[in-house]
Amino acid sequence: MPEAVPSAARKAAFALTACAVLLAASACTGQPGSGATDDASKDTTINFWHAWSAPNEVKAVKSLVAGFEKAHPNIHVNVVGNMTDDKINQALRSGGDKAPDVISSFTTNNVGKFCSSGALVDLNPFFKKAGIDPEKTFPKPMNEYTQFDGNRCTVPLLGDAYGLYYNKTAFRKAGIARPPKTWSEFEADAKKLTIPQGDGYQQLGFMPDYHGWESTTEHYFAQFSPTYFDKDGKSDLAKDPAFQQGFALQKRLVDELGGFQKLERFRATLGDEWGPKHPFHTGQVAMQLDGEWRLGMAEQAKPAFGIGVAPLPVPDDQVNQYGKGYITGTIAGIAATSHKQNAAWEFVKYVSTDTDAVVGFANDIHNVPSTLAALKSPKLKYDPRFKTFLDIAANPYSATTPASVNGGQYLVTIQQFGYDYESGKVTDLKAGLRKTAAQIDTDIAQAK
Amino acid sequence: MSTVTLASRHRRSALRTLAFMSPWLIGFAVFFAYPLVSTVYFSFMHYDGFKPPTWSGGKNWAYVFEHYPLFWPALRNTLWLVLVMVTLRVVFGLGIGLLITKIKTGTGVFRTLFYLPYLAPPVAATMAFAFLLNPGTGPVNSILEKAGIPAPGWFNDPAWSKPALTLLALWGIGDLMVIFMAALLDVPAEQYEAAELDGASVWQRFRYVTLPNISPIVMFAVVTGVIQTMQYYTQPLIAGKVASGVIQGAGTQFEPGYPDKSTLTLPQLVYNLGFQRFDYGSACVVALVLFALSMGFTGLLMRRRGGLVQAGD
């Protein structure tokens, strides 16, 4: 027993070791700023890390890379797939021969962190040198979410647009002629489509919970066109009435469709988001807020009903903006630790701005193309319903969420408040929004 | 001349001692002293892992204690788990050990049955429990409902998520059971015989014969249990992710501690702050809190010994 204290000390220090050893290691090796001094015309190999993992996606990436290598025979690309942001973050810190020169991430929320920390290089000088104007190349929301504070450290690499999927058979049975255009119509339809059964539902019109996968705060709020930060960079959450409207709408839906506890209990019985038993595929929910990828997944599940697609509704006083939606997507950037930044730029330029490359990749992956030219390309193949998402992506009122110095932390904080409000833990919406806004400002000050 | 020889002999002896101690000394310096000093240093720095660290004074400390909304819930949860989970694990592990040592036939089968769950990888075990305890589709609630017992929400209910984690910990009690069994089998049989001759009841035999003999092992189980629970990370993280439905999907936002922060623990905050929010300074503050708590608990237990370890043990 006398050894117990030093043993305890060693074990307790284990948690610290992970933190501190990595800190020290990254302090020694992770300093960016190697600069672009390589010769992109010479024979070289670059590392490209991405997050795609499904077989068709991996095949699509291979095809994209093959197209690039054909166009640039001297630059070879070593592809590493199925990467998470956490692994990418570590590799960006450590650098080295095996670290990525080019990364792509599914999380636009991290752009602010990538840019402000200097983990990825500013691509503005590269665009200028290549004579490409990003504002004229990418759709407005995509142009916005790929930069922070004038630092364009990422480019859009295909996009995602959010809309409304609906069960045509259920609509017909409920006597609903067309998808709702306003939130009032949506509320009425969601109630009409809800068929109770015992303690749960035979069919739920819509799963409004913020835990309902894609029904996150930012996805709802895009329909209200909110401003997240004022000109001084302070949270606008408590000041912009769009947020109050968004929260109030969602809370009404939760209450009208059965209440938080009942909905949560039902949600626990549902199949997972990425499997064939997704509740929209099985007919358990009649309307679904989701991205363009859901169409292919839903069709693959061979549902016993017709699938309709439409933009999400808008507030009653904004009918003229019907057709807008939330836009996000995959991003790509060049590691600051890369010693092959010019060669990496050739790759990034090709995959993000070459119209045929972007169209081919979009066709293979079933995502929204991320350049204005590709969106209009006749080579773009799609189901007629997919056109809805292309239109949402091109809609001038469509919105995204701005990059922040601490990434998407402000969105997590808003979402956390959403959980408290929908569950009834917080009842005073205005006071809650003020407190949440103060928390967002504090978190940003801490990150600066 | 002889003084010089003596001094050089002492020096050689000291060097030899140091040489023999060097593996431990190097390990201590590299894996304990340096990380600890670095953690203290970085807790006063603003450091995102990319730009060089800059001095920030007590800002990180103030942020964690005053403004980081996850800190106090995580601390409360960690303390709850230390008190409840460690106590139940020791009681349950000892109980199972006692039962198995008393069984006359089929001991091997029971030993294996109770030890096997311990071999399950934590992620797989947690996912299996999340499936079994799913409030809507899980077999446990189906059975409870058929028996007319109100079914809890388990990992989906903040009031039940920590008890569900405790159940998971009790299921994997195999390690403690084996240690207790070894200790129980070591208790001298003649002491039981003497107690029986004196007319001691079952409880009295346990209280006055078994417990004093195995008290150092109980102490060991409590101390290591406290330290393990302080580092509890994988199971609550996986349980929260599975129950909230965000186990899959790159880019899906993760709500740490689902439901309602009830499965948050301090090690999760170290990861969240350091590796997800790039705030290494604050992560180090939480790591130091964890360290101080572990040292505090262990020191207190060793000093008081809970009346378990007798003098001379």
Interface residues (C-beta under 8 A of the other chain):
Chain A: M1 A4 V5 A8 A9 R10 K11 A12 A13 F14 A15 L16 T17 A18 C19 A20 V21 L22 L23 A24 S26 A27 G30 Q31 P32 A51 T84 D85 D86 N89 Q90 L92 R93 S105 F106 T107 T108 N109 K113 S116 S117 G118 A119 G200 H211 W213 T216 E264 R265 F266 R267 A268 T269 L270 D272 E273 W274 T328 A336 N406 G407 G408 Q409 L411 V412 Q415 Q416 Y419 D420 S423 K425 Q439 T442 D443 Q446 A447
Chain B: F31 F32 Y34 P35 L36 S38 T39 F42 Y47 D48 G49 F50 K51 P52 P53 K59 N60 Y63 H67 P69 N134 P135 G136 T137 G153 N156 P216 M219 F220 V223 T224 I227 Q228 M230 Q231 A243 S244 G245 V246 I247 Q248 G249 A250 G251 T252 Q253 E255 Y258 D260 P267 V270 G274 F275 Q276 R277 F278 D279 Y280 S282 A283 C284 A287 L288 L290 F291 S294 M295 T298 G299 M302 V309 D313
